[in-house]
């Protein structure tokens, strides 16, 4: 009987720990998904800027873009929001989180065959508050 009570206590502790882990994981996923929505908007603006403006300024794109494919081309949110306005929802969220538009940026990494559509992207948010 004593072993049975001990087993029940161990099972109860295990269940509490498992439930806590699940709650933490679900909470983090919601936060990540929310942030991803803002990142996607910034990435789309950066891609549009790169394709329709920046790429046209490069004299020999294949050579020039090969040289920066590892480090990437950095576009601050300042540049991107001057190019295209954010949706009101994204602007409010970034402003409420006190994001620094100069330090927050999208990095475009040109990829082979180094045309206007061949790229990977990274987003870095510099905000005082969590989004």
C-alpha positions as CSV (number, residue, x, y, z in Angstrom):
1,X,0.0,0.0,0.0
2,X,2.9,2.4,0.8
3,X,4.5,1.7,-2.6
4,X,1.2,2.4,-4.3
5,X,0.9,5.8,-2.6
6,X,4.5,6.6,-3.6
7,X,3.7,5.6,-7.2
8,X,0.6,7.8,-7.3
9,X,2.7,10.7,-6.0
10,X,5.4,10.1,-8.7
11,X,2.7,9.9,-11.4
12,X,1.0,13.1,-10.2
13,X,4.3,15.0,-10.2
14,X,5.1,13.7,-13.7
15,X,1.6,14.8,-15.0
16,X,2.0,18.3,-13.5
17,X,5.5,18.6,-15.1
18,X,4.2,17.4,-18.5
19,X,1.2,19.8,-18.4
20,X,3.5,22.7,-17.6
21,X,5.8,21.8,-20.4
22,X,2.9,21.6,-22.9
23,X,1.5,25.0,-21.7
24,X,4.9,26.7,-22.1
25,X,5.4,25.2,-25.6
26,X,1.9,26.3,-26.8
27,X,2.5,29.8,-25.3
28,X,5.8,30.1,-27.2
29,X,4.3,28.9,-30.4
30,X,1.6,31.6,-30.3
31,X,4.2,34.3,-29.7
32,X,6.4,33.0,-32.5
33,X,3.4,32.8,-35.0
34,X,2.5,36.4,-34.1
35,X,6.0,37.6,-34.7
36,X,6.2,35.7,-38.0
37,X,3.2,37.6,-39.4
38,X,5.2,40.9,-39.0
39,X,8.3,39.3,-40.3
40,X,6.5,38.1,-43.4
41,X,5.2,41.6,-44.1
42,X,8.7,43.1,-43.8
43,X,10.2,40.3,-45.9
44,X,7.6,40.9,-48.7
45,X,8.3,44.6,-48.7
46,X,12.1,43.9,-48.8
47,X,11.7,41.5,-51.7
48,X,9.6,43.9,-53.6
49,X,12.1,46.7,-53.0
50,X,15.0,44.4,-54.0
51,X,13.2,43.1,-57.2
52,X,11.7,46.3,-58.4
53,X,14.2,49.0,-57.4
54,X,17.6,47.8,-56.0
55,X,18.3,45.0,-58.5
56,X,17.9,47.5,-61.4
57,X,20.7,49.7,-60.0
58,X,23.3,46.9,-60.2
59,X,25.5,47.1,-63.3
60,X,26.6,43.4,-63.4
61,X,24.2,41.6,-61.1
62,X,25.8,38.1,-61.3
63,X,29.3,39.3,-60.3
64,X,28.1,41.8,-57.8
65,X,25.6,39.6,-56.1
66,X,28.0,36.6,-55.9
67,X,30.3,38.8,-53.8
68,X,27.6,39.6,-51.2
69,X,25.7,36.4,-51.2
70,X,27.2,35.3,-47.8
71,X,27.0,38.6,-46.0
72,X,23.8,39.7,-47.7
73,X,22.3,43.1,-48.5
74,X,20.9,44.9,-45.4
75,X,17.7,46.9,-45.7
76,X,16.7,48.8,-42.5
77,X,13.0,49.1,-41.7
78,X,13.5,52.9,-42.3
79,X,14.4,52.3,-45.9
80,X,11.6,49.8,-46.4
81,X,8.9,51.8,-44.8
82,X,9.9,54.8,-47.0
83,X,9.5,52.5,-50.0
84,X,6.1,51.0,-49.0
85,X,3.8,51.8,-46.1
86,X,3.2,49.1,-43.5
87,X,-0.3,47.9,-42.8
88,X,-1.9,49.8,-39.9
89,X,-1.9,46.6,-37.8
90,X,1.8,45.9,-38.3
91,X,2.8,49.6,-37.8
92,X,0.8,49.7,-34.5
93,X,2.4,46.5,-33.2
94,X,6.0,47.6,-34.1
95,X,5.4,51.1,-32.7
96,X,3.8,49.7,-29.5
97,X,6.8,47.4,-29.0
98,X,9.1,50.4,-29.5
99,X,11.0,48.9,-32.4
100,X,14.0,50.8,-33.7
101,X,13.3,51.2,-37.4
102,X,17.0,52.0,-38.1
103,X,18.3,48.9,-36.3
104,X,15.6,46.5,-37.3
105,X,16.3,45.1,-40.7
106,X,15.8,42.5,-43.4
107,X,18.9,40.9,-44.9
108,X,18.6,39.5,-48.4
109,X,21.1,36.8,-49.4
110,X,21.2,36.6,-53.2
111,X,21.4,33.0,-54.5
112,X,22.4,31.4,-57.8
113,X,21.5,32.1,-60.6
114,X,21.6,35.7,-59.0
115,X,18.5,37.0,-60.7
116,X,16.0,39.3,-59.1
117,X,13.9,36.4,-57.7
118,X,16.7,34.2,-56.3
119,X,17.2,35.0,-52.6
120,X,16.9,33.9,-49.0
121,X,16.0,36.3,-46.2
122,X,16.5,37.0,-42.6
123,X,14.7,39.4,-40.3
124,X,16.1,41.1,-37.2
125,X,13.8,43.0,-34.9
126,X,15.3,45.5,-32.4
127,X,12.5,46.3,-30.1
128,X,12.3,47.4,-26.4
129,X,9.3,45.2,-25.7
130,X,8.6,41.7,-26.8
131,X,6.3,41.3,-29.7
